[in-house]
Amino acid sequence: MELYRDQAAHLEKIAYQQRLLQEDVVHIRAEISSASTEMARAWEDYSRLESSVEQLRAVLEAHMNHSATPQVRDGTAPQCCAVLLFHSMGTMSTGVDVNRTLS
């Protein structure tokens, strides 16, 4: 009889632990869902920003190609700054794209 009581108490403990684990699973799934939604929103924001950067890059490139001032055509400071900005924008975009494919 006592063996049965010990067995029943043990089964009750197991059932209780199982309920706790099931609750943990529910909470973990909710956190994963929330993180996934947040990540999707972040990539949407990134895509919008990337589009804006591409537009700015196109305007900058057009400006560099059509600039009429001799100062810019001679390769002095303003053009150098514009070229550096232009290339750094491309480098940043490439780096973020690589990170996006890795995640």
C-alpha positions in Angstrom: 0.0 0.0 0.0 2.8 2.4 0.9 4.5 1.6 -2.4 1.4 2.7 -4.2 1.3 6.0 -2.3 5.0 6.7 -3.1 4.3 5.9 -6.7 1.3 8.2 -6.9 3.2 11.0 -5.3 6.0 10.5 -7.8 3.6 10.5 -10.7 2.1 13.7 -9.4 5.5 15.3 -9.3 6.2 14.2 -12.8 2.8 15.6 -14.0 3.5 18.9 -12.3 7.0 19.2 -13.8 5.5 18.4 -17.2 2.9 21.2 -16.8 5.7 23.6 -15.9 7.8 22.6 -18.9 4.7 23.0 -21.2 4.2 26.5 -19.9 7.9 27.3 -20.5 7.5 26.0 -24.1 4.5 28.3 -24.6 6.5 31.3 -23.3 9.5 30.5 -25.4 7.4 30.2 -28.5 5.8 33.6 -27.8 9.3 35.1 -27.4 10.5 33.6 -30.6 7.4 34.9 -32.4 7.9 38.3 -31.0 11.6 38.4 -31.9 10.8 37.1 -35.4 8.2 39.9 -35.9 10.7 42.5 -34.6 13.4 41.2 -37.0 11.0 41.3 -40.0 10.2 44.9 -39.1 13.8 45.8 -38.8 14.6 44.3 -42.3 11.6 46.3 -43.7 13.1 49.4 -42.2 16.5 48.5 -43.6 15.0 48.0 -47.1 13.4 51.4 -47.0 16.7 53.0 -45.8 18.6 51.0 -48.5 16.3 52.4 -51.1 16.8 55.9 -49.8 20.6 55.4 -49.9 20.4 54.2 -53.5 18.4 57.3 -54.5 21.0 59.5 -52.8 23.8 57.6 -54.4 22.2 58.1 -57.8 21.8 61.8 -57.2 25.4 62.1 -56.0 26.7 60.2 -59.0 24.7 62.3 -61.4 26.0 65.5 -59.6 29.6 64.3 -59.8 29.2 63.4 -63.5 27.5 66.6 -64.5 29.3 69.1 -62.4 30.4 72.1 -64.4 32.8 73.7 -61.9 36.5 73.4 -62.8 37.2 72.9 -59.1 35.3 69.6 -59.1 36.6 68.5 -62.5 40.2 69.1 -61.4 39.9 66.5 -58.6 40.2 69.0 -55.7 38.7 68.6 -52.3 34.9 68.8 -53.1 35.1 66.0 -55.6 37.4 63.9 -53.5 34.9 64.1 -50.6 32.1 63.2 -52.9 34.0 60.2 -54.3 34.8 59.0 -50.9 31.2 59.4 -49.8 30.0 57.6 -52.9 32.4 54.6 -52.4 31.7 54.4 -48.6 28.0 54.2 -49.3 28.6 51.2 -51.6 30.9 49.6 -49.0 28.3 50.0 -46.3 25.5 48.6 -48.5 27.7 45.6 -49.4 28.5 44.9 -45.8 24.9 45.0 -44.6 23.8 42.8 -47.5 26.4 40.2 -46.5 25.2 40.3 -42.9 21.5 39.9 -44.0 22.3 36.8 -46.0 24.2 35.3 -43.0 21.3 35.8 -40.6 
